[in-house]
Amino acid sequence: MNSAKSKILEASNLTMRFGGVTALDSLNLHVNEGEVLGLLGPNGSGKTTFFNVITGLYRATAGNVSFRGQDLTDASAQEVYLHAITRTFQRSRLSLPLTVFDNIAIGDNRRLNTGLFFNLFARDQFEKEYDRVVEQVRALLLTFNPQLAAKIFEPVASLPMIDRRRIEICRALISEPDLLLLDEPSAGMTHDETAEVMNDILQVRSKIKPFTIILIEHEMGLIQRMTERCIVLNYGKKIAEGTYDEIVSNREVQVAYLGQE
Ligand SMILES: Nc1ncnc2c1ncn2[C@@H]1O[C@H](COP(=O)(O)OP(=O)(O)OP(=O)(O)O)[C@@H](O)[C@H]1O
């Protein structure tokens, strides 16, 4: 039996410089289809920059990114999204006066018809399309977190932090990505809240499809529970790679990241 795992994403010699700062320094890494990969490292080690380069927000100074063998190095954010790669951000990027539905539906712009003629004049078709999207968002919420489904038309401003984080994750999931990039989902939440949201993600993953995840996270308990493999960065370079147990017993990781002498 061939047990070799296929790669969904590969970065080769990926480099990102901001003036004199080298945020990613000839980084080589790959992500396997269907795995949950933890991306760790001290503050400023290049984790979010990696996401920003992968998702087309920054253009790499040098190196390559390929997704299922296709070159995405110079792809725009929209092109990356069309390849079924979505992400969340460390800081909330929700529109607070809008409803849960609005904030999630916007994540499916691949399928939404945004043409002026369609939206202003094709009213029958528009209403059918609207009903379809409502059902799609409701179905995702019912799988993700049924209590939130009951709040689908409430403004986000009225909801607690944990629900806002769920909405951000649902916005990234509504387009049914193959690769989900989660940038520190525990930020601003308690330990228990984070555990709840992670359970919701695992639930969706087991019920809908086993999409691949790259998880940036400082909370080590979460990394231990969620990931199959981890990569540790320091100064934009990979300093360790392996299972949670392997990386926490790695001397360089202990000194650079875990604060042990
Ligand atoms: N847009 C930018 N302009 C200039 N420097 C930047 C920019 N984005 C990131 N950097 C720098 O690149 C380095 C890596 O930052 P990055 O945010 O990727 O680190 P990180 O590992 O995600 O950190 P944290 O864990 O604090 O989120 C830092 O020195 C940061 O100041």
The ligand as a Gaussian input file, in Angstrom:
#p B3LYP/6-31G(d) Opt

LIG

0 1
 N        3.288000      45.111000       6.670000
 C        4.451000      45.055000       7.323000
 N        5.351000      46.050000       7.232000
 C        6.541000      45.988000       7.885000
 N        6.913000      44.960000       8.676000
 C        6.052000      43.944000       8.820000
 C        4.789000      43.932000       8.158000
 N        4.130000      42.763000       8.480000
 C        4.966000      42.103000       9.320000
 N        6.101000      42.800000       9.515000
 C        7.255000      42.389000      10.334000
 O        7.577000      41.062000       9.950000
 C        7.952000      40.296000      11.091000
 C        7.038000      39.084000      11.199000
 O        5.750000      39.539000      11.613000
 P        4.489000      38.554000      11.696000
 O        3.298000      39.394000      12.028000
 O        4.418000      37.719000      10.492000
 O        4.894000      37.647000      12.949000
 P        4.009000      36.588000      13.749000
 O        4.862000      35.388000      13.929000
 O        2.693000      36.407000      13.095000
 O        3.837000      37.316000      15.154000
 P        2.621000      37.247000      16.244000
 O        2.729000      35.905000      16.902000
 O        2.931000      38.374000      17.152000
 O        1.343000      37.440000      15.482000
 C        7.896000      41.233000      12.293000
 O        9.177000      41.764000      12.518000
 C        6.928000      42.314000      11.815000
 O        7.169000      43.537000      12.469000

